[in-house]
Amino acid sequence: MTDPRIDTLADLLSGKGDRQYGLHDVTQRQHALQSAWLAEQQGCDASLIAAALLHDIGHMVHDLGENPAAAGIDDVHEEAGQRFLAPWFGPEVTEPVRLHVAAKRYLCGTEPDYFGRLSADSVLSLTLQGGAMSETEAAAFRAAPHAEAAVQLRRFDDMAKVKGLQTPPAEHFLRRYVAPCLRPLAP
């Protein structure tokens, strides 16, 4: 029997996943698959690979259109994604999802050359998301559980914008990494 939660995630990735990912020449699904593939290639554990695949699910569950940042709206997709995933997964998956935007802010505040490597739409959304972290904010972020995983996820996110990059299909990641991370279904 197929877990209906896997079917729901597959439907989101195949349906709303066809939307363009920001200003890039990739779709939401391609970005998700590239993120998960990068995590898999680095030998990350199943929870981080699942988080990499699902980190932008918040973009697929809101009704703010394809590029709300262009309209000056922070869609707070990291929080929407965490709320959507929390009934199904533990914090080892949901916290890197929730913290991946904070990780961008953290890296901008702590790595001098990081900001210069951001894509144009990441720069735009950074402004809406609060800009680079202060030293105090960065210290609080570093102390948070799952902050290190969120930083790893952020780095995969930054690299997962390559037009035409071949990756395994969603099914590969959903069955191999996402399904084992799901909480048991209630009887």
C-alpha atoms as one frame of an Amber mdcrd trajectory, in Angstrom:
protein
   0.000   0.000   0.000   1.282   3.427  -0.921   1.444   6.008   1.856  -0.994
   8.797   0.917   1.466  11.404   2.211   4.022  10.332  -0.397   1.302  10.612
  -3.033   0.455  14.140  -1.832   4.105  15.219  -2.005   4.523  13.614  -5.431
   1.408  15.446  -6.654   2.733  18.795  -5.390   6.115  18.231  -7.026   4.577
  17.167 -10.319   1.809  19.804 -10.342   2.875  23.084  -8.793   6.462  21.984
  -9.252   6.172  22.981 -12.903   6.176  26.653 -11.918   9.309  28.618 -12.681
  11.728  28.897  -9.772  12.169  32.637  -9.274  14.202  34.242 -12.028  15.996
  31.020 -12.948  15.678  28.772 -15.978  14.578  25.863 -13.793  11.233  24.852
 -12.349  10.394  24.413  -8.683  10.600  20.637  -9.212  14.004  20.820 -10.929
  15.299  22.994  -8.080  13.977  20.511  -5.495  15.452  17.528  -7.337  18.812
  19.241  -7.784  18.911  20.141  -4.082  18.158  16.558  -3.042  20.615  15.158
  -5.575  23.394  17.415  -4.261  22.647  16.267  -0.700  22.667  12.647  -1.837
  25.980  13.145  -3.690  27.502  14.571  -0.488  26.440  11.440   1.437  24.014
  13.270   3.717  21.606  11.314   5.873  18.041  10.592   4.784  16.554  13.430
   6.830  18.731  16.095   5.190  18.108  14.657   1.715  14.359  14.715   2.463
  14.643  18.305   3.734  16.580  19.272   0.605  13.851  17.845  -1.620  11.077
  19.519   0.385  12.721  22.782   1.504  10.643  24.969  -0.837   7.350  23.081
  -0.479   6.003  26.267   1.116   6.122  27.893  -2.339   3.835  25.120  -3.565
   1.246  25.295  -0.789   0.566  29.038  -0.751  -1.619  30.993  -3.159   0.596
  34.045  -3.651   1.557  33.291  -7.242   4.852  32.210  -8.776   7.076  35.103
  -7.718   5.673  37.090  -4.782   9.108  38.615  -4.039   8.907  40.515  -7.338
   5.752  42.147  -5.938   7.554  43.032  -2.704   5.952  40.208  -0.709   7.880
  37.869   1.571   5.866  34.677   1.204   7.487  33.251   4.369   7.619  29.947
   2.498  10.009  28.444   5.026   7.374  28.740   7.765   4.543  27.595   5.482
   6.633  24.586   4.499   7.465  23.729   8.097   3.788  23.952   9.110   2.744
  21.779   6.177   5.387  19.123   6.911   5.290  19.105  10.741   2.392  16.633
  11.112   4.299  14.114   8.974   7.967  14.553   9.914  10.127  15.176  12.941
  12.353  18.206  13.475  15.310  16.564  11.712  13.395  17.267   8.461  11.204
  20.242   9.351  13.764  22.410  11.138  16.263  22.641   8.255  13.263  23.554
   6.064  12.181  26.247   8.531  15.715  27.554   8.996  17.000  27.585   5.403
  16.083  31.268   4.912  17.654  32.169   8.260  20.730  30.251   7.077  20.969
  32.573   4.054  20.770  35.584   6.367  23.356  33.949   8.646  25.797  33.281
   5.811  25.401  36.855   4.544  26.287  38.121   8.008  29.218  35.788   8.645
  30.902  35.030   5.304  32.200  38.173   3.572  31.981  36.749   0.043  28.640
  34.937   0.403  26.389  37.854  -0.569  28.278  38.313  -3.844  27.456  34.738
  -4.867  23.683  35.115  -4.403  21.437  35.093  -7.436  19.447  38.231  -8.260
  16.199  36.842  -6.855  17.970  35.655  -3.678  19.248  39.203  -3.182  15.715
  40.554  -3.674  14.175  38.077  -1.235  16.985  38.670   1.286  15.878  42.280
   1.595  12.310  41.158   2.283  13.523  38.501   4.747  15.423  40.911   6.989
  18.868  41.178   5.384  22.137  39.894   6.782  22.115  38.791  10.418  23.758
  40.887  13.074  26.401  39.283  15.292  23.770  38.741  17.994  21.330  37.134
  15.562  24.103  34.964  14.125  25.095  33.727  17.584  21.477  32.822  18.352
  21.154  31.049  14.999  24.346  29.025  15.572  22.977  27.859  18.939  19.718
  26.585  17.431  19.285  22.839  17.006  19.563  21.888  13.323  21.352  25.147
  12.384  24.264  23.230  10.866  21.899  21.124   8.747  20.110  24.297   7.652
  23.413  25.823   6.501  24.209  22.660   4.524  20.731  22.780   3.005  21.214
  26.439   2.119  24.405  25.655   0.246  22.595  22.950  -1.751  19.771  25.437
  -2.402  22.249  27.980  -3.772  23.791  25.456  -6.180  20.515  23.877  -7.342
  19.671  26.268 -10.155  21.337  24.664 -13.174  19.353  24.559 -16.384  19.254
  21.103 -17.930  21.001  19.271 -15.072  19.939  15.624 -15.089  18.906  14.191
 -11.712  17.064  11.109 -10.550  13.260  11.533 -10.611  11.193  12.576  -7.597
  10.153   8.959  -7.037  13.789   8.045  -6.294  14.026  10.559  -3.454  10.476
  10.072  -2.176  10.839   6.298  -1.774  14.476   6.104  -0.710  14.741   9.089
   1.650  11.403  10.782   2.336   9.297   7.694   3.100  11.668   6.373   5.803
  11.551   9.781   7.538   7.747   9.856   7.787   6.174   9.459  11.200   4.096
   6.272  11.461   0.490   6.639  10.403  -2.004   6.502  13.260  -3.905   3.196
  13.380
